[in-house]
Amino acid sequence: MTTQAKRYVGDPYWERERPRETDTAKVRVSYFPEAGKLQIAQLFTDRDTGEAKRGRTVTLDQEDLTLHPAARALILEVLEAWREP
């Protein structure tokens, strides 16, 4: 039995808003302030072009994290723990 990936069926905010983006060696972080979305995408190198491409992506939603303060608190706790000394 195989599972099929779920596709996003909401508003295509990425088509109407240009995100603020930054890359690390392993991920691309994209922030869409108007839509209230933060995407974290795994990067991989395209074998043909050598270009960094987006792979699996997780999207954090501002409204969802506002409604679930424990999740927001955990994310903030991790970011604070990872802050440079």
C-alpha positions as CSV (number, residue, x, y, z in Angstrom):
1,M,0.0,0.0,0.0
2,T,1.4,3.4,-1.0
3,T,0.5,6.8,0.4
4,Q,0.1,9.7,-1.9
5,A,1.6,13.1,-1.0
6,K,-1.1,15.6,0.0
7,R,-1.1,18.7,-2.1
8,Y,-1.8,22.2,-0.9
9,V,-5.3,23.4,-2.0
10,G,-5.4,26.9,-0.5
11,D,-4.6,30.3,-1.7
12,P,-1.4,30.3,-3.9
13,Y,0.3,33.0,-1.9
14,W,3.7,32.2,-3.4
15,E,2.4,33.4,-6.8
16,R,1.4,36.9,-5.6
17,E,4.0,37.6,-2.9
18,R,7.8,37.6,-3.2
19,P,9.4,36.1,-0.1
20,R,12.4,37.1,1.9
21,E,14.8,34.1,1.5
22,T,18.1,32.8,2.8
23,D,19.9,29.6,2.2
24,T,22.1,27.5,4.4
25,A,24.2,24.5,3.2
26,K,21.1,22.3,3.7
27,V,17.9,24.3,3.7
28,R,16.2,27.4,2.2
29,V,14.1,29.5,4.5
30,S,11.4,31.6,2.9
31,Y,9.2,34.1,4.7
32,F,5.9,35.4,3.3
33,P,4.9,38.1,5.7
34,E,1.6,39.1,4.0
35,A,0.5,35.4,3.9
36,G,1.8,34.7,7.4
37,K,3.8,31.7,6.2
38,L,7.4,30.5,6.9
39,Q,8.7,27.7,4.6
40,I,11.7,25.6,5.4
41,A,12.8,23.5,2.4
42,Q,15.4,20.8,2.1
43,L,18.0,21.7,-0.6
44,F,19.5,19.3,-3.0
45,T,21.9,19.7,-6.0
46,D,20.4,19.1,-9.4
47,R,22.6,16.5,-11.1
48,D,22.3,18.1,-14.5
49,T,22.7,21.8,-13.7
50,G,24.5,21.7,-10.4
51,E,21.9,24.2,-9.2
52,A,20.5,24.1,-5.6
53,K,16.8,23.0,-5.8
54,R,14.0,22.9,-3.2
55,G,13.1,19.4,-2.0
56,R,10.7,18.5,0.8
57,T,9.2,21.6,2.3
58,V,7.5,22.3,5.6
59,T,5.3,25.4,6.0
60,L,4.6,27.0,9.3
61,D,1.4,29.0,9.4
62,Q,1.1,32.1,11.6
63,E,-2.6,31.6,12.3
64,D,-2.0,27.9,13.4
65,L,0.9,28.8,15.7
66,T,-1.2,31.7,17.2
67,L,-4.0,29.1,18.0
68,H,-1.5,26.7,19.4
69,P,0.8,28.6,21.8
70,A,2.6,25.4,23.1
71,A,3.9,24.8,19.6
72,R,5.0,28.4,19.2
73,A,6.7,28.3,22.6
74,L,8.6,25.1,21.7
75,I,9.9,26.7,18.5
76,L,11.0,29.8,20.3
77,E,12.6,27.7,23.0
78,V,14.7,25.8,20.4
79,L,15.7,28.9,18.6
80,E,16.8,30.5,21.9
81,A,18.8,27.4,22.8
82,W,20.5,27.5,19.4
83,R,21.4,31.2,19.7
84,E,25.1,32.0,19.5
85,P,26.7,32.6,22.9
